Amino acid sequence: MNGTPKRPAAPVHVSIGELRLVGYSKRDGERLGGAFQRELGRLLAHGGPPPAGFRQQKLALPHFASAVAERPEQTGRRLARAIVRSLRP
């Protein structure tokens, strides 16, 4: 160890006012939302947050649809990856 203290990670605050995906039961929506939240946190932790001071009121994603027979967890993870890609320059 080099003895240099690590800087604490800068806090990241992500606020999603509404995530509306049509065609999911309440249970499947909860599964999708949980997977989305975990994957978004993982991606931001490992890939680093957006630049300091970054703010975006609306995020435009290309057409996003669930694949046939895709589990809600897979859709949630895919959605998180699409959002993180849109935050990167």
C-alpha positions in Angstrom: 0.0 0.0 0.0 1.3 3.5 -0.8 -0.3 5.1 2.2 -2.2 7.7 0.2 -5.7 8.0 1.5 -8.4 7.4 -1.0 -10.8 10.3 -1.7 -14.4 9.4 -0.9 -16.5 9.0 -4.0 -18.6 12.1 -4.9 -22.3 11.6 -4.0 -24.5 10.9 -7.0 -28.2 11.7 -6.8 -30.4 10.3 -9.4 -34.1 11.2 -9.3 -36.5 9.6 -11.7 -39.9 11.2 -11.4 -41.7 8.6 -13.3 -40.9 5.4 -15.2 -43.9 4.2 -17.1 -43.8 1.0 -19.1 -47.1 -0.2 -20.4 -48.1 -3.9 -20.2 -46.6 -5.0 -16.9 -48.5 -6.3 -13.9 -47.8 -4.7 -10.6 -45.6 -7.7 -9.6 -43.7 -7.7 -12.9 -43.3 -3.9 -12.7 -41.8 -4.2 -9.2 -39.4 -6.9 -10.5 -38.4 -4.7 -13.5 -38.0 -1.6 -11.2 -35.8 -3.5 -8.7 -33.5 -4.9 -11.4 -33.4 -1.4 -13.0 -32.4 0.2 -9.8 -29.7 -2.3 -8.9 -28.2 -2.2 -12.4 -28.2 1.6 -12.6 -26.4 1.7 -9.2 -23.9 -0.9 -10.3 -23.1 0.8 -13.6 -22.7 4.2 -12.0 -20.5 2.8 -9.3 -18.2 0.9 -11.7 -18.2 3.3 -14.6 -18.1 6.5 -12.6 -20.8 9.1 -12.3 -21.5 11.7 -15.0 -19.3 14.9 -14.9 -19.7 17.1 -11.8 -22.6 19.5 -12.1 -24.3 17.4 -14.8 -28.0 17.9 -14.8 -30.6 16.8 -17.3 -34.3 17.5 -17.0 -35.4 15.0 -19.7 -33.7 12.1 -21.2 -34.6 11.0 -24.7 -34.0 7.3 -25.3 -34.3 5.7 -28.7 -37.3 3.4 -29.1 -37.2 1.0 -26.2 -39.3 -2.2 -26.1 -39.1 -5.4 -24.2 -38.2 -8.4 -26.3 -40.7 -11.3 -26.7 -40.6 -13.6 -23.6 -38.0 -11.3 -21.9 -38.2 -11.5 -18.1 -38.9 -8.2 -16.3 -35.4 -8.3 -14.7 -33.8 -8.5 -18.1 -35.8 -5.5 -19.3 -34.9 -3.5 -16.2 -31.2 -4.2 -16.7 -31.4 -3.3 -20.4 -33.2 -0.1 -19.6 -30.6 0.9 -17.0 -27.8 0.3 -19.6 -29.6 2.4 -22.2 -29.9 5.3 -19.7 -26.3 5.1 -18.7 -25.2 5.1 -22.3 -27.2 8.2 -23.0 -25.5 10.0 -20.1 -22.0 9.4 -21.5 -20.6 11.9 -24.1 
